[in-house]
Amino acid sequence: MRLAYWMYEGTAHHGVGRVMNSMRNVHAVFHAPQGDDYVTTIFTMLERTPSFPAMTTSVVSGTDLARGTIRLPETLRQVEEKLHPDLIVVVASCSTILLQENLEVTASSANLDTDVLVYDANPYRMQENGAAEGLFSELVRRYAAPQPLTERPSVNILGPASLGFHVRHDLTSIRRMLNTLGVQVNVVAPWGASVDDLRRLPAAWLNIAPYRELGAGAADYLEGQFGTPALREAPLGVQPTLRWLRALVDSLNEIGARRNGPVIRMPPLTAFSLDGMSAPSAVPWFARTADMDSYIGKSAFVFGDATHTVGMTKFLHDELGMPIAGAGTYLLREASWVREQLQGYVSDEQFLATDEFQVTAARIAELRPELICGTQMERHTARKHELNCMVIAPPTHIENHLLSYRPFLGFDGADVIADEVYTTCTLGMEKHLIDLFGDAGLEHGDAVTGGHGDAVTGGHGDTGTGGQADTGTGGHGDAVGAPVAVSVAIAEAAPSGTVSPAQSVTWSADAETMLKKIPFFVRGKARGNVEKYARERGITLITADVLLTAKENIGA
């Protein structure tokens, strides 16, 4: 069973919960056995809002099944009596589907005044994103009603939803840019929308649907049924945001020309900044500084959902100058689109489409890039191989659901991403320096200096070790600073190590000491290449001598 392993996407119930927990005065009822109420627990833990999740589980017990008792009608009546929602969405569990229960008939027998929708979120055919997108599209088809356009230019923002990746912050960023242009927001959905808001969707001049994962289907329906055009690009990065703003202004002015409406003009770019005086983003300047020069040539691997994989790959390459070692997505239905978008950034051999995290982990172990942008699974893999990683897409940890303003979209988002890239890599360097120098003499031990405080420079010739004192190099007298050179030869001159070694090897204490003096950001690659060198020669114990010999052979 795939459930025995980590999965990139949650269950169909999780996708339904994301939509229903986003909306106002609606409620989801899961007709499921006890234990399927885990969905409520996830939202309670991760969603940083004071409200309780809008979900109820109509528990099906073994006794109920044996007696033929169905508790769903009573559960629906209790939800209506206590909460008075405008809509109740009923979803079946996998066991209910196996038993082929007819929930349409069961729900109608409750005789409710509340509108009830039985949504077929089949867990055998659907996962999180498919269930969320399908439900939201179904709700838009159900409630969107013909009506005249608003007097002034207005837009709908489709796609922000509960437990989305930084979506509340993205929404704030988009609202700020729209407000600067003088464009009204007609409806945001599903986040914060009611059933009445869904009815008002066709009144907007334009739909903004930045996420491929949620909102694209609703935008397609509104365009086909009501003729509302859609802006589907995600403004992730400085240049994409500029293109997004120009496309938004052009589209609204085109509609306004047919209606004799007001003309929208692009203000000075300083108007989009937080203080109204500076450049809207510091990324173009930052990319030319000495700080970023150190990242030129450092490779990156990007993996996640469709929207963030494409946006981050282009941002790292186009705006920060980092080469892309590989990229991919776990959303197999979006793989063709992602591959098309990344033509010119990664080759077919560098592109990865898989929903098995073990495959992604193996690719990372093979590439050992200087920066990984991925999900929480890639972060676990990165820690195993001592590589730098920043989370850029779900699934996430609780630390990715932040209270502070941390968007990924817009000019503000570009600054946030650049900061995240810089601190992720810089903290890696900080760890290397701590490993190399200890705590700068604050501790009483002498692990680095050998007890004489000579540290790296020593003062006894050019060895930095006090002659043949404990150098951590097996008595060869090589300078303590030499392993930095070792790292370059081992990590860059040789190909990546084998992922699944046929023969296990161990490291002696002196070899581990020497390895720790190799910079953090290439230490994992160096370890892999030395182990490969040892396995090829039948060596099972890597000592300082073996490490130095490997350096000489690899660098030859």
C-alpha positions as CSV (number, residue, x, y, z in Angstrom):
1,M,0.0,0.0,0.0
2,R,1.3,3.5,-0.9
3,L,-0.1,4.7,2.5
4,A,2.8,2.8,4.1
5,Y,5.2,5.5,2.7
6,W,5.2,9.3,2.7
7,M,3.1,10.8,-0.1
8,Y,3.5,14.1,-1.8
9,E,-0.3,14.6,-2.0
10,G,-2.8,14.1,0.8
11,T,-6.0,12.1,0.4
12,A,-9.2,13.2,-1.4
13,H,-10.7,14.0,2.0
14,H,-7.8,16.4,2.7
15,G,-8.5,18.1,-0.6
16,V,-12.2,18.5,0.1
17,G,-11.4,19.8,3.6
18,R,-9.1,22.5,2.1
19,V,-11.9,23.9,0.0
20,M,-14.6,23.7,2.7
21,N,-12.5,25.0,5.5
22,S,-11.7,28.0,3.2
23,M,-15.3,29.1,2.7
24,R,-17.7,30.9,5.0
25,N,-20.9,29.3,6.3
26,V,-20.4,26.0,4.6
27,H,-19.7,22.6,6.1
28,A,-18.3,19.2,5.1
29,V,-19.6,15.9,6.4
30,F,-17.4,12.8,5.9
31,H,-19.4,9.6,6.0
32,A,-16.6,7.5,7.2
33,P,-15.4,5.0,9.9
34,Q,-13.8,6.2,13.1
35,G,-10.3,7.4,12.4
36,D,-11.0,9.3,9.2
37,D,-11.4,12.4,11.4
38,Y,-7.6,12.9,11.1
39,V,-8.4,15.6,8.6
40,T,-9.8,17.8,11.3
41,T,-6.6,17.3,13.4
42,I,-4.4,18.4,10.5
43,F,-6.2,21.6,10.0
44,T,-6.3,22.3,13.8
45,M,-2.5,21.9,13.9
46,L,-1.4,23.7,10.8
47,E,-4.0,26.4,9.9
48,R,-3.0,29.5,11.8
49,T,-6.6,30.8,12.2
50,P,-8.7,31.0,15.4
51,S,-11.7,29.2,13.9
52,F,-12.4,25.5,14.2
53,P,-12.4,23.4,11.0
54,A,-15.7,23.3,9.2
55,M,-15.8,19.6,9.1
56,T,-17.8,16.8,10.8
57,T,-17.4,13.0,10.6
58,S,-20.5,10.9,10.5
59,V,-18.9,7.9,12.2
60,V,-19.7,4.4,10.8
61,S,-19.0,1.7,13.4
62,G,-18.8,-2.0,12.9
63,T,-22.1,-2.4,14.8
64,D,-23.8,0.0,12.5
65,L,-22.6,-2.1,9.5
66,A,-23.8,-5.3,11.1
67,R,-27.3,-3.8,11.9
68,G,-27.7,-1.9,8.7
69,T,-27.8,1.4,10.7
70,I,-27.0,4.6,8.8
71,R,-26.3,7.6,11.0
72,L,-25.8,10.1,8.2
73,P,-29.3,11.6,8.1
74,E,-29.2,12.3,11.8
75,T,-25.7,13.9,11.5
76,L,-26.9,16.2,8.7
77,R,-29.9,17.3,10.8
78,Q,-27.6,18.1,13.8
79,V,-25.3,20.1,11.6
80,E,-28.2,22.1,10.2
81,E,-29.7,22.7,13.6
82,K,-26.5,23.8,15.3
83,L,-24.6,25.6,12.5
84,H,-27.3,26.7,9.9
85,P,-24.9,26.5,7.0
86,D,-25.8,27.6,3.5
87,L,-24.3,24.4,2.1
88,I,-23.4,21.0,3.3
89,V,-21.0,18.9,1.2
90,V,-21.3,15.1,1.9
91,V,-18.2,13.0,1.0
92,A,-18.0,9.2,1.2
93,S,-15.0,7.3,2.6
94,C,-13.2,4.4,0.8
95,S,-15.2,1.9,2.9
96,T,-18.5,3.5,2.0
97,I,-17.6,3.3,-1.7
98,L,-16.6,-0.4,-1.3
99,L,-20.0,-1.0,0.3
100,Q,-21.7,0.9,-2.6
101,E,-23.9,2.9,-0.3
102,N,-26.1,5.4,-2.1
103,L,-25.5,8.6,-0.3
104,E,-27.7,10.7,-2.6
105,V,-30.8,8.8,-1.3
106,T,-29.5,8.7,2.3
107,A,-28.8,12.5,2.3
108,S,-32.2,13.3,0.8
109,S,-34.0,11.3,3.5
110,A,-32.8,13.8,6.0
111,N,-35.3,16.4,4.6
112,L,-33.1,19.4,5.1
113,D,-33.8,23.0,4.2
114,T,-30.1,23.5,3.7
115,D,-28.6,22.9,0.3
116,V,-26.8,19.5,0.2
117,L,-24.2,18.4,-2.4
118,V,-23.0,14.8,-2.4
119,Y,-19.5,15.1,-3.9
120,D,-17.9,12.0,-5.4
121,A,-14.3,12.3,-4.0
122,N,-13.4,8.7,-4.8
123,P,-10.2,8.0,-2.9
124,Y,-9.3,5.2,-5.3
125,R,-9.2,7.7,-8.2
126,M,-8.4,11.0,-6.5
127,Q,-5.8,12.6,-4.4
128,E,-5.7,16.0,-2.6
129,N,-5.3,18.4,-5.5
130,G,-7.7,16.6,-7.9
131,A,-10.4,16.5,-5.2
132,A,-9.9,20.1,-4.2
133,E,-9.9,21.3,-7.9
134,G,-12.9,19.1,-8.8
135,L,-15.0,20.3,-5.8
136,F,-14.2,24.0,-6.3
137,S,-15.1,23.8,-10.0
138,E,-18.3,22.0,-9.2
139,L,-19.3,24.7,-6.7
140,V,-18.6,27.4,-9.3
141,R,-20.7,25.6,-11.9
142,R,-23.5,25.1,-9.4
143,Y,-23.7,28.7,-8.1
144,A,-22.2,31.2,-10.6
145,A,-25.1,33.2,-12.1
146,P,-25.4,35.5,-15.1
147,Q,-25.2,39.2,-14.2
148,P,-23.8,42.5,-15.5
149,L,-20.2,43.5,-15.0
150,T,-19.2,45.8,-12.3
151,E,-19.1,49.5,-13.1
152,R,-15.4,49.9,-12.4
153,P,-12.6,47.4,-13.4
154,S,-12.7,44.4,-11.1
155,V,-11.1,41.0,-10.8
156,N,-11.8,37.7,-9.1
157,I,-8.8,35.9,-7.5
158,L,-9.3,32.2,-7.8
159,G,-7.3,29.5,-6.1
160,P,-6.2,30.7,-2.6
161,A,-7.3,28.0,-0.1
162,S,-6.8,26.8,3.4
163,L,-3.4,25.1,4.0
164,G,-2.1,26.3,0.7
165,F,1.6,27.2,0.5
166,H,2.0,30.8,1.7
167,V,-1.4,31.6,-0.1
168,R,-2.6,34.1,2.5
169,H,0.6,36.0,2.1
170,D,0.4,35.7,-1.7
171,L,-3.2,37.1,-1.6
172,T,-2.0,40.1,0.4
173,S,0.8,40.8,-2.2
174,I,-1.7,40.5,-5.1
175,R,-4.2,42.8,-3.3
176,R,-1.5,45.4,-2.7
177,M,-0.6,45.5,-6.4
178,L,-4.3,45.7,-7.5
179,N,-4.9,48.5,-5.0
180,T,-1.9,50.4,-6.5
181,L,-3.5,50.1,-9.9
182,G,-6.9,51.1,-8.6
183,V,-8.5,47.8,-9.5
184,Q,-11.2,46.4,-7.3
185,V,-11.4,42.8,-6.1
186,N,-14.8,41.4,-6.8
187,V,-14.5,38.0,-5.1
188,V,-11.7,35.9,-3.6
189,A,-12.5,32.2,-3.8
190,P,-12.5,29.7,-2.2
191,W,-10.6,31.6,0.6
192,G,-13.2,33.6,2.5
193,A,-16.0,33.2,0.0
194,S,-19.6,32.4,0.7
195,V,-22.2,30.8,-1.6
196,D,-23.5,34.3,-2.4
197,D,-19.9,35.3,-3.4
198,L,-19.8,32.4,-5.8
199,R,-23.0,33.7,-7.4
200,R,-21.2,37.1,-8.0
201,L,-18.2,35.6,-9.8
202,P,-19.4,36.5,-13.4
203,A,-19.6,40.2,-12.4
204,A,-15.8,40.6,-12.6
205,W,-14.0,41.9,-15.7
206,L,-11.1,39.4,-15.3
207,N,-10.2,36.3,-13.4
208,I,-6.8,35.9,-11.8
209,A,-5.8,32.2,-11.4
210,P,-2.1,32.0,-10.5
211,Y,-2.1,28.4,-9.3
212,R,-2.2,25.4,-11.7
213,E,-3.2,23.2,-8.8
214,L,-6.5,25.0,-7.7
215,G,-8.6,27.5,-9.5
216,A,-7.7,26.8,-13.1
217,G,-10.8,24.7,-13.8
218,A,-13.1,27.4,-12.3
219,A,-11.4,30.0,-14.5
220,D,-11.9,27.7,-17.6
221,Y,-15.6,27.4,-16.8
222,L,-16.2,31.1,-16.2
223,E,-14.4,31.9,-19.5
224,G,-16.4,29.3,-21.5
225,Q,-19.8,30.1,-19.9
226,F,-19.6,33.8,-19.3
227,G,-16.7,35.0,-21.5
228,T,-14.6,36.2,-18.5
229,P,-11.0,36.2,-19.6
230,A,-8.4,34.8,-17.2
231,L,-4.8,35.7,-16.3
232,R,-3.2,32.4,-15.4
233,E,0.4,33.2,-15.0
234,A,2.0,33.3,-11.5
235,P,3.9,36.5,-10.8
236,L,6.8,34.7,-9.2
237,G,9.9,36.8,-9.6
238,V,10.6,40.4,-10.6
239,Q,10.4,40.1,-14.4
240,P,7.4,37.7,-14.3
241,T,5.6,40.2,-12.0
242,L,6.3,43.1,-14.4
243,R,5.0,41.0,-17.3
244,W,2.0,40.0,-15.2
245,L,1.2,43.6,-14.4
246,R,1.4,44.7,-18.0
247,A,-0.8,41.8,-19.1
248,L,-3.3,42.7,-16.4
249,V,-3.4,46.4,-17.4
250,D,-3.7,45.5,-21.1
251,S,-6.6,43.1,-20.6
252,L,-8.6,45.4,-18.4
253,N,-8.1,48.4,-20.7
254,E,-9.2,46.2,-23.6
255,I,-12.4,45.4,-21.8
256,G,-12.8,49.0,-20.6
257,A,-12.5,50.3,-24.2
258,R,-15.5,48.3,-25.2
259,R,-17.4,49.7,-22.2
260,N,-16.2,53.3,-22.4
261,G,-14.6,52.6,-19.0
262,P,-11.7,54.3,-17.3
263,V,-8.2,53.8,-18.6
264,I,-5.8,52.1,-16.2
265,R,-2.2,53.4,-16.3
266,M,0.9,51.9,-14.9
267,P,2.2,54.1,-12.1
268,P,5.9,54.5,-11.3
269,L,7.4,51.3,-10.1
270,T,8.2,52.9,-6.7
271,A,4.4,53.0,-6.1
272,F,4.5,49.2,-5.6
273,S,7.2,49.3,-2.9
274,L,6.4,49.0,0.7
275,D,7.5,52.5,1.5
276,G,6.3,54.1,-1.8
277,M,9.8,55.5,-2.5
278,S,12.2,52.6,-3.1
279,A,12.4,50.1,-6.0
280,P,9.6,47.5,-5.7
281,S,12.2,44.7,-5.2
282,A,15.8,44.7,-4.2
283,V,16.5,41.5,-6.1
284,P,18.0,43.1,-9.3
285,W,20.5,45.0,-7.2
286,F,21.1,42.1,-4.8
287,A,21.9,39.8,-7.7
288,R,24.8,42.0,-8.7
289,T,26.4,42.3,-5.3
290,A,29.4,40.4,-4.0
291,D,27.2,38.3,-1.8
292,M,25.5,36.8,-4.8
293,D,28.7,36.5,-6.8
294,S,29.5,33.5,-4.6
295,Y,26.5,31.6,-5.8
296,I,27.3,32.0,-9.5
297,G,28.0,28.5,-10.7
298,K,26.4,26.8,-7.7
299,S,23.9,24.3,-9.0
300,A,20.3,24.0,-7.8
301,F,17.7,21.2,-8.0
302,V,14.0,22.1,-7.9
303,F,11.1,19.7,-7.2
304,G,7.6,20.3,-6.1
305,D,4.1,21.1,-7.5
306,A,3.7,22.6,-10.9
307,T,3.3,26.3,-10.1
308,H,6.3,26.6,-7.7
309,T,8.6,24.3,-9.6
310,V,8.3,26.3,-12.8
311,G,8.4,29.7,-11.0
312,M,11.4,28.8,-8.8
313,T,13.4,27.3,-11.6
314,K,13.1,30.4,-13.7
315,F,13.8,32.7,-10.7
316,L,17.0,30.9,-9.7
317,H,18.3,30.8,-13.3
318,D,17.1,34.1,-14.7
319,E,17.4,36.4,-11.7
320,L,20.0,34.9,-9.4
321,G,22.2,33.3,-12.1
322,M,22.3,29.8,-10.6
323,P,22.6,26.9,-13.0
324,I,19.9,24.2,-12.8
325,A,21.1,20.7,-12.2
326,G,17.6,19.3,-12.5
327,A,13.9,20.0,-11.9
328,G,10.7,18.0,-11.7
329,T,7.2,17.6,-10.3
330,Y,5.2,15.0,-8.4
331,L,1.9,16.1,-10.1
332,L,2.0,13.7,-13.0
333,R,-1.0,15.2,-14.7
334,E,0.9,18.5,-14.9
335,A,4.2,16.9,-15.9
336,S,3.8,17.8,-19.6
337,W,3.0,21.4,-18.8
338,V,6.0,21.7,-16.4
339,R,8.3,20.1,-19.0
340,E,7.1,22.5,-21.7
341,Q,7.6,25.5,-19.4
342,L,11.1,24.5,-18.5
343,Q,12.4,23.9,-22.0
344,G,15.8,25.7,-22.2
345,Y,16.3,25.4,-18.4
346,V,16.6,21.6,-18.1
347,S,17.1,18.9,-20.6
348,D,14.9,15.8,-20.9
349,E,17.4,13.8,-19.0
350,Q,17.4,16.4,-16.2
351,F,13.6,16.5,-15.9
352,L,12.0,14.2,-13.3
353,A,8.3,13.4,-13.0
354,T,7.5,11.0,-10.2
355,D,5.2,10.7,-7.2
356,E,7.6,8.4,-5.3
357,F,9.8,10.4,-3.0
358,Q,12.4,7.6,-3.0
359,V,13.1,8.3,-6.7
360,T,13.6,11.9,-6.0
361,A,15.9,11.1,-3.1
362,A,18.0,8.9,-5.4
363,R,18.3,11.8,-7.9
364,I,19.4,14.2,-5.2
365,A,22.0,11.7,-4.0
366,E,23.3,11.4,-7.5
367,L,23.4,15.1,-8.2
368,R,24.4,16.5,-4.8
369,P,23.5,20.1,-5.8
370,E,24.6,23.1,-3.7
371,L,20.9,24.1,-3.2
372,I,17.7,22.0,-3.2
373,C,14.3,23.6,-3.5
374,G,11.6,21.1,-2.7
375,T,9.0,19.8,-0.2
376,Q,9.5,18.6,3.3
377,M,10.5,15.2,1.8
378,E,13.4,16.8,0.0
379,R,14.4,18.6,3.2
380,H,14.7,15.2,4.9
381,T,16.8,13.9,2.0
382,A,19.0,17.0,2.1
383,R,19.6,16.6,5.8
384,K,20.7,13.0,5.3
385,H,23.3,14.1,2.7
386,E,24.2,17.3,4.5
387,L,22.9,19.5,1.7
388,N,21.2,22.9,1.7
389,C,17.4,22.8,1.2
390,M,14.6,25.3,1.3
391,V,10.9,24.3,1.1
392,I,9.1,25.9,-1.8
393,A,6.0,23.7,-2.2
394,P,3.7,21.4,-0.3
395,P,3.7,19.0,1.5
396,T,5.1,21.2,4.3
397,H,6.0,21.3,8.0
398,I,4.3,23.6,10.5
399,E,7.1,26.1,10.2
400,N,6.0,26.8,6.6
401,H,2.6,28.1,7.9
402,L,3.8,31.4,9.1
403,L,2.0,34.3,10.9
404,S,4.4,36.9,9.4
405,Y,4.1,38.3,5.9
406,R,6.1,35.9,3.7
407,P,4.6,35.8,0.2
408,F,6.1,34.1,-2.8
409,L,4.3,36.1,-5.4
410,G,4.8,39.6,-6.5
411,F,7.7,42.0,-5.9
412,D,7.5,41.3,-2.1
413,G,7.7,37.6,-2.8
414,A,10.8,38.0,-4.9
415,D,12.6,39.6,-2.0
416,V,11.4,36.8,0.4
417,I,12.6,34.1,-2.0
418,A,16.0,35.8,-2.5
419,D,16.4,36.1,1.3
420,E,15.5,32.5,1.8
421,V,18.0,31.3,-0.8
422,Y,20.7,33.5,0.7
423,T,20.2,32.5,4.3
424,T,19.7,28.8,3.4
425,C,23.1,28.7,1.7
426,T,24.8,31.1,4.1
427,L,23.7,29.1,7.2
428,G,25.3,26.1,5.5
429,M,28.6,28.0,5.4
430,E,28.1,29.1,9.0
431,K,27.8,25.4,10.0
432,H,31.1,24.7,8.1
433,L,32.9,27.5,10.0
434,I,31.6,26.3,13.3
435,D,32.8,22.8,12.5
436,L,36.2,24.1,11.4
437,F,36.8,26.7,14.2
438,G,34.6,25.5,17.0
439,D,33.1,28.4,19.0
440,A,36.1,30.8,18.5
441,G,37.7,29.8,21.9
442,L,34.6,30.2,24.1
443,E,34.6,26.5,25.0
444,H,37.1,25.0,27.4
445,G,37.9,22.0,25.2
446,D,40.7,22.1,22.6
447,A,39.2,19.9,19.8
448,V,40.4,22.1,17.0
449,T,43.6,23.6,18.5
450,G,45.1,20.5,20.1
451,G,45.3,22.3,23.4
452,H,47.8,25.0,22.5
453,G,45.4,27.6,21.0
454,D,47.3,27.6,17.8
455,A,44.2,26.9,15.8
456,V,44.8,27.0,12.1
457,T,47.8,29.3,11.8
458,G,49.8,27.5,14.6
459,G,52.9,29.5,14.5
460,H,55.2,26.4,14.0
461,G,56.2,26.6,10.4
462,D,53.5,26.4,7.7
463,T,51.7,23.3,9.0
464,G,49.5,25.1,11.5
465,T,49.7,22.1,13.8
466,G,52.9,22.5,15.8
467,G,55.0,20.1,13.8
468,Q,53.8,16.5,14.1
469,A,51.2,17.3,16.7
470,D,47.7,15.8,16.4
471,T,46.8,17.0,13.0
472,G,43.9,14.7,12.2
473,T,45.8,13.6,9.1
474,G,47.5,10.4,10.3
475,G,50.8,12.1,10.9
476,H,51.5,13.3,7.4
477,G,52.1,16.9,8.5
478,D,49.6,18.3,6.0
479,A,48.3,21.6,7.1
480,V,44.9,21.6,8.8
481,G,43.7,24.0,6.2
482,A,44.6,21.5,3.4
483,P,41.3,19.6,3.6
484,V,39.6,22.6,2.0
485,A,41.7,21.9,-1.1
486,V,40.8,18.2,-0.7
487,S,37.1,19.1,-0.9
488,V,37.6,20.8,-4.2
489,A,39.4,17.9,-5.8
490,I,37.1,15.2,-4.4
491,A,33.8,17.0,-4.7
492,E,34.3,18.5,-8.2
493,A,36.8,16.4,-10.1
494,A,35.1,13.1,-9.6
495,P,31.5,12.0,-10.6
496,S,28.8,11.6,-8.0
497,G,28.9,8.5,-5.7
498,T,26.9,5.4,-6.2
499,V,23.5,5.7,-4.6
500,S,23.2,2.1,-3.3
501,P,26.7,0.8,-2.5
502,A,27.3,-2.9,-3.1
503,Q,29.8,-2.9,-0.2
504,S,29.4,-0.9,3.0
505,V,32.3,1.2,4.2
506,T,33.1,2.8,7.6
507,W,35.1,5.9,8.5
508,S,37.8,6.0,11.2
509,A,37.8,8.9,13.7
510,D,40.7,10.6,12.1
511,A,39.1,10.5,8.7
512,E,35.8,11.9,10.1
513,T,37.8,14.7,11.7
514,M,39.4,15.6,8.4
515,L,36.1,15.3,6.5
516,K,34.5,17.8,8.9
517,K,37.0,20.4,7.8
518,I,35.7,20.2,4.3
519,P,33.1,23.0,3.6
520,F,29.6,22.0,4.5
521,F,28.1,22.6,1.1
522,V,30.4,20.1,-0.7
523,R,31.0,17.7,2.3
524,G,28.3,15.3,1.3
525,K,29.6,15.1,-2.3
526,A,33.1,14.5,-1.0
527,R,32.0,11.7,1.3
528,G,30.1,10.0,-1.5
529,N,33.1,10.2,-3.9
530,V,35.6,8.9,-1.3
531,E,33.3,6.0,-0.5
532,K,33.0,5.2,-4.2
533,Y,36.8,5.3,-4.5
534,A,37.1,2.9,-1.5
535,R,34.5,0.4,-2.7
536,E,36.1,0.2,-6.2
537,R,39.3,-0.9,-4.4
538,G,37.7,-3.2,-1.9
539,I,38.6,-0.9,1.1
540,T,36.1,-1.2,3.9
541,L,37.7,1.2,6.4
542,I,38.4,4.8,5.3
543,T,41.3,6.3,7.3
544,A,43.0,9.7,6.9
545,D,45.5,7.9,4.7
546,V,42.8,6.6,2.4
547,L,41.2,10.0,2.3
548,L,44.4,11.7,1.2
549,T,45.2,9.0,-1.3
550,A,41.7,9.4,-2.7
551,K,42.3,13.1,-3.1
552,E,45.5,12.5,-5.0
553,N,44.0,9.9,-7.3
554,I,40.8,11.9,-8.0
555,G,42.7,15.1,-8.5
556,A,45.3,13.5,-10.8
